[in-house]
């Protein structure tokens, strides 16, 4: 069983190295725990239980922390950079008629109002969200709308 747990740990480690997605690192640790159990003469059922328990505990404790760590390295897309910025209405925004466009960051976006307001040409709005290819906007604080 020592050889089996060694091979399992190496295979899981190779899978983790190839994917680098933190999907199998828990099984590497579980395999090493089961390997230690095998080296100490534990029965096979105890080795399997040790593998499952250690893998599960590692996943439960470490995954949320590593997930947050991996999210910090996320680079916003060009579209994400528009969110929160002021935009100028270039085509009347009217959700009922399905019309509207804004200029944001030098690009023209199809736009809809977040709360059903109508915006006229030249109004200043703020980009709140992106739904598909449409920018969802609301009134800018410095406007009277």
N, C-alpha and C positions, 0 to 999 in steps of 0.2 A: 504493500500500500504506500510505502514511502515513495517509490518510483512514480506511482499514479498521481499522488498529490504534487510531486515535483513537476511532472509533465503538465498537470492542470494549471499550476501557478504560472509556468512559462507560457503556456498557450494563452491564458487570460492576459498576461502581460504583453504578449505580442499583439493580441487583438486591441488592447488599450493603446499601444504605441501607434498602431496603424490608424485607428479611428480618432484618437485624441479627443473623445467626446465624454469622458468620464462615465462610460457605460459598464466597464468590466473591472475597474480597479478594485471594487468591493470583493469580487470573487478571487482576486489575487491574494488579498489579505485573508479571506476565508480559507483558501487553499493552504496558505502558510500556517494557519492555526491548525488545520486538520493534519498537515504534515508534522507539526510539533506533537500532536496527539498520537499519530502513528509511531513516531520516534520514541514516545514514552510508553508504547505498548497498549494503547487504548483500543477497545474493540471497534470493528468497522462501523457499527451503528452510532457509536459515540463520535467517531471521526466525521461522519456525515452530519450528525447533529451539530457538531462544533463548526463545520463548514457553513451550514445554513445560518446558525445563530450569529457567528462573527460577521458574515457577509451582510446579514440583515441589520445588525447594529451599526456597522460601518456606514451602510447606506443611509440609515435613519439619522445618524448624527452628522455625518460629513456632507452629504449631498446638498442640504439647504445652504450650508456655508459656501461650498464650492460653486453652487449655482449662482449665488450673489456675486462671488468673486469673478466668475466668467462674464456676468452681465456688465460689470464695470468696464470691461475692455471693448464693449460694443461701440462701434462708431456710428453716429447718426448718418442717415442717408441725406441726400440733397433735399428730399421732400421733407424729412423731419426738421430740417433747419428753418423751414418756413413757419412752423408752429410757434405761436406767440408773437409773431411779427405783424406790424401794420402793413396793410395792403390797400391799394387804391382800386376802386370799382371802375372797370373799363366797359362793362355792359350791365345794364340794370339787373339787379338780383331780385327775382320774384319766384319764390318756391312754387306758387300755384301755377304759373305759366311755364315753369321749368327752365327759366333763363337766368343767366348771370355769369359774369367773369370778373376776375381781378388780376391785377399785376402784382406779383410778389417775387422779390429777389430777381427781378429782370425777366421773369417767366410769366406767361399768361396761363391762368388756371380757370377751369370751370368752377363756379362757386355757387353755394347754396347758403341760405341763412340758417343759423343754428336754432333760432326761436321763431321763425316765420316772418321776421321783419322784411320790409322792402327797402332796398338801398338803391340810390340813384347814381348815375355816372359822376365820378369824382369824389364820392364819399370815401372816408377812410374807415376801414374795418380791421379787425384782428383775426388772424387765422387760429381757430380753436382745435380743429381736427381734420383728418383726411379720411374720407370714406370712398374707397375705390380710387377714382381719378378726380374726385371733386373735393375742393377745399371748403370746409364748413366754417363760416365766419360769423362774428358778432360785432356789434357797434364798438368802435374805439372809444375810450373814455373821454377823449377831448372833443367828441362830436355831440350834437344835441339830440341825436336819435336814441 
